[in-house]
Amino acid sequence: MTAHSTTPGYFTRYENLAFERTDDGVLTLRFHTNRGPITFTGQTHEDLPQALEEIALDQDNRALLLTGTGDTFMDAIDGASLGEIFKPAHWEKIRREGSNILQRLVDLPMPVIGVANGPATVHSEYLLLADVHIASERATYGDFPHPAFGITAGDGLQVVWEEVAGPARAKWLLWTGETIDARTAEQWGVVNAVLPHEQVLARGLEIAHKLAAKPDLYRRLQRQTLNQRLRRRIAEGIPFGMALEGLTAADLPYQQTRS
């Protein structure tokens, strides 16, 4: 497959998002920083909901493959780049962006294939929201940033992990800050399949091409049918969860004062 001759503007608009599309409409979105594994930043957080909106509106996209770069899906974050998260007005910007990312991911009018090409300890919920989720044998899952920063995990992890893995496992993962490997994630029902590292992307693309060939209306309405519960849980849980996360963020300066 070759890329479309007409390249949409959003393909080159976002510094941490690389795009490639085949003639049958399989769009790959790859997270990166300077063509290497991504360090998630405030700019990424701002750009992603806008990019997802553009992806949704582009009629040439028939399936989306979501992955990282090299041997890492996402395991690093620049906390300082998120700005003054302890200030309510700035946190509202973060809250709005975070809510839009998850809502737009689950509302995309096309099947989404998540390929965990390595550690996914930052925003693993992006992969868990995929319709088909496969993992490299090198993948690991967990929540690094929230325990490290000392803020509650209210931006979607709590909802999506509970939905996919169940309350007990979600609580264990988000309380302890520990990680699980790809095989454990498969046993938990989080991952559909675990493959050798060098085969996982090709398998993801194979699945994406198969789903992209489905009739247009079927692809759109099947996604709505299968994601109805997730859409409701996200709408219910994210605003509340991110409000609580904002409260713990606002307490950070006072923790430093008390210490």
N, C-alpha and C positions, 0 to 999 in steps of 0.2 A: 504494500500500500504506500502511496505517496501523499504528501501534504497537499491541501487545497491550494490552487494557484492564487486565490484571493485571500490574503491574510487579514483577519479582523484586527482592529486597532487594539483591542484588549490583550492580544497575544504578547505585546511588547510594552504594555503600560505599567506593569507592576514588578517591582524589583525582586521580590521573593517568589514569584510565581512564573514558571516556565510552561508554555503551552505547545502542543503539537497535535495535529489532527490528520486523520487518514481520509481517503476519498469516500469511505462508507460512513463517515460521521463519528468515528471514535475519537473523542477528545481526551488527551492526557494532560492532567494538571500535576505538575511536579514542584514540590516545595524545594527551594534552594537558597543559599546565600553565596553569591559570587561563584555560582556553578558547583558549589560543594554542598554538603549537608547544611540544612537551614539552622540558623539561630533566629528563633521567633522574636519579633520586635513589635513595638507599638505600631509601626508602619504596616507590618504584616496584618495586625489586628484590624487596622483601618481599611486596608486594601481588600481583604478577603471577602467581606460581604458585598462590596461593589463588584468584584470580579464574578461572584456567583450570580449576581443579578444579570450581568452581561452574558454569562454562559446560558442562563435560562432563556434569555430573549433571542439567542442566536438559533435560528431554525435549522442550521446545518449540523447542530450537535445532536447526535442520536444516542450516544452513550458516553459516560464520563468515567475515566480511570484516574483515581487519586493515589498518588504515591510520593515518596521522597527521593532524595538524591544519594547515589552511592550506596553505602551500607547502613543508612540511617533514614528512618521516616522523620522523626522529630524528637530530639532529646536535649535541646539547649534553648534557653530563653534569656533575653537581655531585659531583666526586670526594670532597670532604670529607664529604659526607652519607653515604657508604658506611661511615664509621666507621674504627675502628683496624684496618685490613686487614692490618697487619704483625703483629698478635697472632694466634697459631694458633686460639684458641677463637673469636674473632670471624670469622676467615677460614672456619672450618668452617661457620658460619651462612651466609656468602656462598656458599660452595661448594655447600651443600645446596640453597639457593634457586636458584642458577644451573642446577644439574643438573635440578631439578624443572621449571623453566620449559621447557627444551628437551624433556624427556621428555614432559611434558604437552601441549606443542604438537603433537608428532608422534603422540601417542596419542589426541588428540581424536576422538570417534566421529562426526565429520562432516567434510565437505570444507572446506578453508580456502583462501580467496582472499586473496592479499597484494596490496595496492595501494600502490606507492611513489609518494606524491604529491609527492615532493621529495627532498632529500638524505637518504641513509640511511648515515651514517658512524658511527653508534652502533647497535650491535645489529642490523646488517643481516641477521644469521642468522635473525631472526624472519621476515623476508620470504622468505628462501631456503627455509625449511621449509614454506612454503605449497604446496598442491597445484597451484594456478595462480597465477602471479606476473606481474603486469603493472605497467608503470611509466609515469609522466608523462615527457614529454620533458625535464623539468627535474630528474629524479632523478639522483643521483650515488651511488656506492657506494665504501666504503673502511673503514678502521679508524682512527679518530681517537684514541680514549682510550688504548689500550695503548702505542703509541709515545710519546704525550705524557706518560704517567705512568711509563714505563720498566718496565712489567711485561709478561710474556709473554702472548700471546693464547691462553689455554688454556680459555676458558669456552664454547667452541662454534664460534667463527669458524673455527678450524683444521680442524675436522671437516666442517662444513657447506660451507665454500667449497671444500675439497678434493673433496668428493663432487659438488658441482654444477659447478664450473669446472675441476677437475683440479688435480693437485699443483703443477705449475709456475706456473700463474696464481695459485693460492692463496698460494704462497710469495712471489711477487712482490708481491702486494697487501699481505700482512701484514708483510713485511720493510720495504718502502719507505715505507709510510704514505701513499702516493699514492692518488688516487681515479680512478675510471673513470666515464664518463658512461653514460647509459641505453642509447645505441646500442651502445657497446662491450659493456655487460653483455648485450645481446641477442645480439651476435656470439659471446660466450663461452658462450651457452646458459644464462645465469643468469636471464634474463627471457623470458617467452613472447611478449610484445608491448610495443611502445612506442607511446603514443598522445599526441595533443595534451593539454596539461595540463587543459583545461576538460572533456575527455571521459573521462578515465581512471576517475574514481569511478563514473560512470554505467555504464561498460562493466564494471567490477568487480561492480557490483550486478546487472547483467544476467546475468553468468555465475553469480553466487551464486544467483539465483532459479531458473535452469535446473537447477543441481545440487541445490538444495533440493527440487525436484519429483521427484527420483528416489526409488524405494522405500526405505524405512527400512533394511532389512537390507542391501540393495545398497550404500547409502552407507557404512554402518559397515564392512562387510567389504571393500569396494573400497579403503577408506583403509588398512586393515591390510595388504592385499595389496601395494599400491604403496609402502608405507613400511617394509616389513620390513627392508631393508638399512639405511636411515637409523636405524631404531630400534636396530639392533645396533651400528652405528658410534657412536651417541650413548652407549649403555650402556658401550661399551668405552673411548671416548676422553675423555669429559668428566671422570670422576673423576681420571684421570691428568693430563690437561691442567690442571685447576684446582688440583691439588696443586702442579704446577710453577709455575703462576701465583702461588700463595700463597707459594712460596719466594722468588720475585723481589719480591713485595710485602713480605715480611719483611726483605728486604735493604735496603729504601729508607732506614730510619734510619741504617744503617751507611754507605750511600753519602754521606749528608750529613756524617757524622762524618769519613769519609776525605777528603772534599773540603775 
